[in-house]
Amino acid sequence: MNLFQLISHLPNYSILPSADADTEPGPDTPNITAITSDSRQVQPGALFVAYRGVAADGHRYLADAVARGAAALVVENPTLPQLNHLPPVIQVPNGREALAHLAAAWHNFPARKLAMVGITGTDGKTTTTNFLYHILKAAGQNVGMISTVNAVIGERVLDTGLHTTTPDAPDVQRFLAEMVRSGTDTCLLETTSHGLAQHRVTACDFDIAVVTNITHEHLDIHGSLAGYRAAKADLFESLATAAQKQLPKTAVLNCDDWSFDFLRPKLDSAGVRWLGYSLASHPQATVTAENAACLPHKTTFTVRGQDFA
């Protein structure tokens, strides 16, 4: 893919002047053959994206990426190494965010061809994702799933290799592209706070966002409870700006959790509709589970719901 065609999908960027690289599209514009943020994976023609990570700064490996044949660089820091040859350099405010948009463009925006459901919360994300997968599959839908444990695409089950957080943006977009090719209609994507804060699910164009609950967790990563819940809120706030499809943007909130009073005003101000669920007959709940009984081999309850078509 042409470099300038690719970076045109970035929300914010500038091309740094270089003595030996064109800053405008032309016959010598590089053709990008791959996108990576790991300099060890750079091959001739690759676009290397550098950002400040948790444990390492990708800008330290710019020279290595160029030596391996990188056709262009995406950076946050405009201070560049002194090299005999410097390919085109694009500066962005956030390298992780840029990587997500570039990966989505590289795969021709697969999320725009799927009904995207994001499931977040402190507890119960993986369980809820799996329950929804089997419910939709039993209902005859062509559904796929990406969780912290695995990705299910068609009849294939792929290990994400993480078991702790959402896959990186290039892997998420690759999985989504495979779902499109396999004829999947709906994708269920377990969305962790790490995944939201680190832009792993940016450019996923969610249609439905579901929350289980929000408690005190991962404060070492987010710095505070406010930072943690702000990361969770990103999923719901993204509904207002995500690509429009045939499915109305909808949030599903837990009326029995304190997150309800935190998220609902944000949705109301953004004009995003929401549905609420409750175990305690909350007056604003759209769906209520009553007479719940947890038995060794099953859980039973009676569902009462309002008309929310």
N, C-alpha and C positions, 0 to 999 in steps of 0.2 A: 504494500500500500504506500502511496506517495506520502512523504513526511508532512507536507503542508496540508494535505487533505486530512491526515490523521489529527494533527494538532488543532485543526479548525474546530474540533469538538470540545476543546478545553474551555471551561467557563472563564478563565483568566490566564493570560500568558503574555510574555514578551520575548522577542528573539534578540539575543545578545549579539552585538557586533563582533566579528572575528575576521582576522586578516586573511584567512584562507577558507571561509565558508560563506556561501550565498545566504542572504537574509530574505530573499524574495523567491517565489516559485519560478522555476525556469527549467531548461533542459537538463541541468546538472542537479536538480533536486533529488536527494537520496530516495531510493525505494526501500522502505522498511520491511525487513523479513521476519522480525520477531520483536517482542517487547518483554523486558525483564528488569527487575530491580536487584538482581544478583549478578555481580560482575563475572562470576565464575561460569555463568551460563551464556555470556555474550559470545556471539559468533558474528562473522562479517555480515553487515547489514542490519544488525540489531539496534533498537532504540533502548538506551540505558536510562532508567529513572532513578535518580539519587534523592534520598530524603534522610532526615535525622531520625533514626530508629530508637528503640528503647535501650538496646545494648551497643549499637554501632551506628556510625554516621556514614551513609552511602557515598558521601562526597569524598571520602578518603580513597575510594576505589575508582575514581574517574580516570586516572591515568591507566589503570589496569584494563578498564573497559575499552578505552581508546586503543590500547595495544592489542586487544583481542579483536578489533575490527568494528567497534561501534560506529554506526553511520550517523548518529545524532545523540545528544545528551539532553535530558530534562533535569534541571537542578532547582533547588531552593536558594542556595548560596551562590551569588554571582562571582565569587572569588575562585578562579579556575587555576589548575596546575599549568606550569610552563611546559609546553610540549611543542615538538617540531610541527605537528599537524593537529589541528583542533577542528572537529566536525561541527556542524550547526549545533548551537546551544540554546535551549528554550528555558527561560526562567519562569517558575510558577510559585504562587504563595504556599502551596502545600503539595509536596510530592506524592503523598499517599492518595490524596484526592485526585490528582492528575493521573496517577497510575490506574485508578478505577475507571475514570472516563476514557482513557486510552484503551484499556482492555475491552470495555463495552463497545467502543467504536471498531476495534479490531475484529470483533466477532459480529459486527453488524447489529448491535443493540438487541440481543436476544430477549431481554426482559420485556421489551415492547411487544413481543409476539406471544407472551404468556400472561395468564392471570397470576399475579405475584402476591403471595400471602406471607407476611413476615410475622414470626412469633417470638416475642421477647418476654423478659421477666427474670426474677432472681431464681425462682424454683419452677420446675415443671415444664421447661421449654421443650426438652427432648421428648418427654412423655406426650405432651400436647401435640407436637409435630407428628409423632407416630400415630396417635389416635386419629387425628384429622386425615392422615394419609390413608389409613385403612377404611375410614368412613367414606371418603370420597371415592376410593377404589371400588368399594362395595356398591356405591351408587352408580358405577359405570363410567366414571370420569377417567381420562388419561392423565394421571397425576404423577408428579415427580417430587422428590424430597431431597433437601440438603440439610443435614444436621451436623452436630459436632462429632457424631459417631461415623456416619456414612452418607453417601449420596445414592439415591435410588433413581435410576433413569431407565424407563422401560422395564425390561426384565433383568437388568444388570444392577448389582449392588457394589458400589465402589467405596473403599475405605478412604476417608478424608485424612487419616493419619494424625488427627489432632486430639479429639476427645475432650477438648477444653474450650475451644473457641471457634468462631466462624472461619472458614478457609479464607486465604488471602484473595484480594479482588480478582487477579488473573484466573485463579482456579474457580471462583464463583462464576465468572463470566464464561469460562470454558464449559463448566457443567451446564449452565443455562443454554449455551449454544447446542450442546449435545441433546438436551431435552427438546429443543425446537426441531432438530433433525429427526428425533425419534417419534415425533408426533404428539408430544406432551401438550396438554392444554393448561394445566395448573401446576405451579411450583410452590411448595411449602418450604420456606427458608427459615431455619432456626437462626435467630439474630441476637447475638450476644452484645453486651455493652462494649467489649473490646472491639467487636466487629464494627459497631456503629462509630465509636470514637476514632478508630483507625481507618475509617473509610473503606472497609472491606465490602460493604454492601451499598456503597454509593453507586449511583447509576443503575440500581435495580428496579426503579420505577414501580414501587409497591402500589397495589390496589387495595389491599386489606392489611391492617396492622392489628395484632392481637397481643394483649398483655396478660400474664398470669398473676404476678404480684411484683412489688418492689420492696426489698428489705435492705439492710445494711450489708453490703458485700463489695469486694473489689475496690475498697477505698484506697488501697496502696497504688492502684493504677490510676484512678480518677481523682485522687487527692482529697475528696470530701464526698459526703452524701449528696450535696448539691450537684457536684460534677457527675456523680454516678447517675442520678435521676435525669440530669440534663442529657446525658448520652442516650438513655432510654427514650426520652421525649423526642429525640431526633427522628426516630422511626415514624412517629405519628405526625410530626410536623412536615415530614417529607411528602406526605400524602397530598398536601396542597399544591406542590410544585411538580409532582411526578407526571410523566407522560400520560395523557388521557387515552383510555381504551373504552371498550364497551361496558366494563364493570364499574359501577359507581364507587368512588373512593369511600372507604368505610373503616372506622376504628371499632374494635371490640374491647370493652373495658370491664374490669372487675369492680363492680359497685361495692363489694365488701372490703376492698383494699384501700388504703389511704391514697394510693396512686390515682384513684378515680377523681378525687377533688383536685389533684395536681394536673392531670391530663385534660380533663373535660373543658376547662376554660380555654386552653390552648386550641382545642379543636373547634370550639364555638367561635372563637375570634378568627380562625382561619376558614370558617365556613365548611368544615369537613363533618359529615354526619357520623354519628356514633351509635352503637348498640351496647347495652349494658347487661351483664349477667350477675346472678346473685344466688347465694345459698340461704340468705336471711330475709327474703321477700323485700328487698330494698325497693322503695317506692319508685325509683327511676330505672329499675331494671326492666329490660325488654324480655329477658328469658330468666326464669327462676327454676331452680331444682329443689323440689320439696320431698320430704319423707326419705331422705338419703339414708341408706343402710350399707355399711361396709362389712362384707362377709369374707371368710377365708378364700372363697373361690370366685367371688363376684361382688360388684357394687350395684345397687339398684336405687333408683330415684324416679320421681314423677316430674316431668318437664311441663311447665306452664309458660306460655309465651303470648306476647301481644303481636298484632299485625304490624310488621315492619317492612313490608314490601316497598 
